[in-house]
Amino acid sequence: MKNQSNHNNGIDSNIIYSDNKNTNIKAKILEPTDDNIRICAENIKNGELVGIPTETVYGLAASALNPEAIQKIFSYKGRPHSDPIIIHVSSVKMSMDLLDIDSDTLALYEYLAAEYWPGPLTIILKNSNKVDRILNANTGFIGIRIPNNSV
């Protein structure tokens, strides 16, 4: 069940979603302004979830370094813990603390990133010990990508 209120600009300002467990989740859709992006970034830093667009789908975003926030994604989506979450970054540099790779792998990673990002390519690499096991489904590997979306 969805309850939506619309503004005349066609953007839903408030959405209340009820799932089969009678859990109400309230969301507010914001225009992609600099101020609103800062608000969303602050929410992520504070352990909250934010909906984000990519070139293929909309998804829930949380800090990749916050296991409690990541757990919220699994809970809200009913996603099994055996299904790892892809990490979206804005640059290769942003991903480096999350990875445990040698110089040869780094060279290949940087080549693939330069050639195919931004875009829908997900690169799977060994993660560093900064990544909680909840994020990688206890595999020791994470998927990284830079979506092709200006937001």
TARAZI-V893520 format. One record per residue. N is the residue number from 0. RES is the residue in three letters. PSI is psi in radians with two decimals (NA if undefined). OMEGA is omega in radians with two decimals (999 if undefined). D_FIRST is the distance of its C-alpha to the first C-alpha in Angstrom with 2 decimals. Layout:
n: <N,N>
res: <RES,RES>
psi: <PSI,PSI>
omega: <OMEGA,OMEGA>
d_first: <D_FIRST,D_FIRST>
//
This chain:
n: <0,1,2,3,4,5,6,7,8,9,10,11,12,13,14,15,16,17,18,19,20,21,22,23,24,25,26,27,28,29,30,31,32,33,34,35,36,37,38,39,40,41,42,43,44,45,46,47,48,49,50,51,52,53,54,55,56,57,58,59,60,61,62,63,64,65,66,67,68,69,70,71,72,73,74,75,76,77,78,79,80,81,82,83,84,85,86,87,88,89,90,91,92,93,94,95,96,97,98,99,100,101,102,103,104,105,106,107,108,109,110,111,112,113,114,115,116,117,118,119,120,121,122,123,124,125,126,127,128,129,130,131,132,133,134,135,136,137,138,139,140,141,142,143,144,145,146,147,148,149,150>
res: <MET,LYS,ASN,GLN,SER,ASN,HIS,ASN,ASN,GLY,ILE,ASP,SER,ASN,ILE,ILE,TYR,SER,ASP,ASN,LYS,ASN,THR,ASN,ILE,LYS,ALA,LYS,ILE,LEU,GLU,PRO,THR,ASP,ASP,ASN,ILE,ARG,ILE,CYS,ALA,GLU,ASN,ILE,LYS,ASN,GLY,GLU,LEU,VAL,GLY,ILE,PRO,THR,GLU,THR,VAL,TYR,GLY,LEU,ALA,ALA,SER,ALA,LEU,ASN,PRO,GLU,ALA,ILE,GLN,LYS,ILE,PHE,SER,TYR,LYS,GLY,ARG,PRO,HIS,SER,ASP,PRO,ILE,ILE,ILE,HIS,VAL,SER,SER,VAL,LYS,MET,SER,MET,ASP,LEU,LEU,ASP,ILE,ASP,SER,ASP,THR,LEU,ALA,LEU,TYR,GLU,TYR,LEU,ALA,ALA,GLU,TYR,TRP,PRO,GLY,PRO,LEU,THR,ILE,ILE,LEU,LYS,ASN,SER,ASN,LYS,VAL,ASP,ARG,ILE,LEU,ASN,ALA,ASN,THR,GLY,PHE,ILE,GLY,ILE,ARG,ILE,PRO,ASN,ASN,SER,VAL>
psi: <2.25,2.43,2.01,2.48,2.26,2.54,2.95,-0.19,0.06,-0.01,2.26,2.22,-0.49,2.38,2.27,2.19,2.29,2.22,-3.07,-0.25,0.20,0.61,2.13,2.24,2.12,2.41,2.66,2.24,2.22,2.60,2.59,1.09,2.88,-0.75,-0.75,-0.59,-0.68,-0.70,-0.80,-0.72,-0.70,-0.70,-0.75,-0.77,-0.54,0.20,0.19,2.92,2.62,2.38,2.37,2.60,2.61,-2.99,-0.19,-0.67,2.99,2.54,2.95,2.34,2.51,2.92,2.25,-0.22,0.19,1.68,-0.60,-0.71,-0.69,-0.71,-0.61,-0.68,-0.85,-0.76,-0.88,-0.62,-0.20,0.54,2.32,2.54,-0.20,-0.05,1.68,2.77,2.35,2.44,2.16,2.28,2.91,-0.15,2.79,-0.72,-0.70,-0.49,-0.24,-0.65,-0.29,-0.13,2.64,1.49,2.68,3.08,-0.60,-0.76,-0.67,-0.75,-0.75,-0.75,-0.85,-0.64,-0.88,-0.72,-0.77,-0.61,-0.66,-0.10,2.60,2.63,-3.10,0.14,2.22,2.22,2.22,2.18,2.81,2.31,2.74,3.04,-0.02,-0.28,2.15,2.58,-0.39,-0.57,-0.64,0.25,0.58,0.54,-0.43,0.08,2.59,2.70,2.29,2.47,2.79,1.86,2.66,1.27,2.32,-0.33,NA>
omega: <3.10,3.06,-3.06,2.99,-3.04,2.95,-3.13,3.12,3.08,-3.14,3.09,-3.14,3.13,3.08,2.99,-3.10,3.05,3.10,-3.12,-3.13,-3.11,3.08,3.09,3.11,-3.14,3.13,3.06,3.12,-3.07,2.99,-3.12,3.08,3.11,-3.14,-3.14,3.08,3.06,3.10,3.14,3.11,3.11,3.09,3.11,3.11,-3.12,3.06,3.12,3.09,3.09,3.03,-3.13,3.04,2.92,3.12,-3.08,-3.07,2.89,-3.13,3.04,-3.14,3.05,3.06,3.12,-3.12,-3.11,-3.08,3.13,3.11,3.11,3.10,3.10,3.12,3.12,-3.10,-3.08,-3.11,-3.03,-3.07,3.11,-3.13,3.09,-3.12,-3.05,-3.13,3.09,3.09,3.06,3.11,3.12,3.13,3.05,3.14,-3.13,-3.08,-2.95,3.11,-3.11,-2.99,3.02,-3.04,3.12,-3.05,3.10,3.12,3.10,3.14,3.11,3.10,-3.13,3.10,-3.13,3.13,3.14,-3.08,-2.94,3.14,-0.03,-3.13,-2.98,3.13,3.01,3.14,-3.13,-3.11,3.09,-3.12,3.07,3.13,3.04,-3.10,3.12,-3.09,3.11,-3.10,-3.02,-3.14,3.08,-3.10,-3.04,-3.14,3.09,3.02,-3.12,2.99,3.01,-3.12,3.10,3.11,-3.05,3.12,999>
d_first: <0.00,3.76,6.75,9.88,13.49,16.10,19.80,22.41,23.00,19.80,18.52,15.27,16.69,13.77,10.30,8.28,6.04,5.49,7.17,9.05,11.60,9.91,10.83,9.78,11.05,12.34,13.87,16.32,17.44,21.20,23.88,26.09,29.04,31.55,30.56,26.85,27.83,30.05,27.26,25.10,28.24,28.91,25.43,26.09,29.56,28.14,25.99,22.63,20.36,20.20,18.46,21.32,22.17,24.75,26.46,24.24,20.74,18.84,19.05,18.94,22.42,24.36,28.07,29.66,32.05,29.66,28.75,26.43,24.39,24.45,23.23,20.10,19.34,19.90,17.81,14.69,14.87,16.15,19.20,22.41,25.33,27.46,25.68,27.35,25.88,27.67,29.25,29.22,32.35,34.04,37.51,39.53,41.11,37.79,37.34,40.87,40.34,37.69,40.14,43.20,45.05,48.70,50.39,50.30,46.56,46.12,48.17,46.06,42.81,44.12,45.28,41.96,40.08,42.54,42.38,38.65,36.72,34.71,32.77,30.70,33.44,32.65,35.88,36.10,38.68,39.93,38.32,40.30,40.19,38.07,35.01,33.35,33.01,29.25,28.96,31.23,30.33,33.83,35.52,37.54,36.24,33.65,32.27,32.96,32.22,32.46,29.71,30.92,28.87,30.55,27.86>
//
